[in-house]
């Protein structure tokens, strides 16, 4: 990896701990609107179903089968429907407040600051390429204090496509003024990040935080961000 000068990080669950921050936000809204008292739903059950539905909808967005408007209409509505609560207005209140409130929580994945500091000390140029919404992506970067490490940010809304679509990688590299031969992507999503970047033609490091059963000859896999030091 001697030629690598530009490092493109995925954001959610690679640097910014979306899973943890989403759970904290959802718990706050759950208590605020007294969901357990009104509908006899336990928070852990609600969170588990929301997480399942949300993950599936993001996979559909990634695969270009739905758009973000569909996701925003359905992730909470479908969750409430699972518990026999047919209240679209309540679901939309959750949706809008969720996006506002989640920015109040800025837990980072363990080792994020340390690896960013290390990479900057090695004179790498760091970029973000995210499938998230434009405004939310930038608020996460600012709120978590990692803006100072980042040179460019590409969100899916900037290109109107999401990883693994090759256009978002092309846009990100053009914005960074980076060549494929000097670029690497680090991410946690096997299809969006790893297969997408490989198909585009750049090196990858798979951040396998969930210990997925993925193997590929020659592929660099790390389970903790600090392990990246061994390769860059």
Secondary structure, 3 states (H helix, E strand, C coil): CCCCCEEEECCECCCECHHHHHHHHHHHHHHHCCHHHHHCCCHHHHHHHHHHHHHHHHHHHHCCCCCHHHHHHHHHHHHHHHCCCCCHHHHHHHHHHHHHHHHHCCCECCCHHHHHHHHHHCCCEEEEEECCCHHHHHHHHHHCCCHHHCCEEEEHHHHCCCCCCHHHHHHHHHHHCCCHHHEEEEECCHHHHHHHHHHHCCEEEEECCCCCCCCCCCCEEECCHHHHHHCC
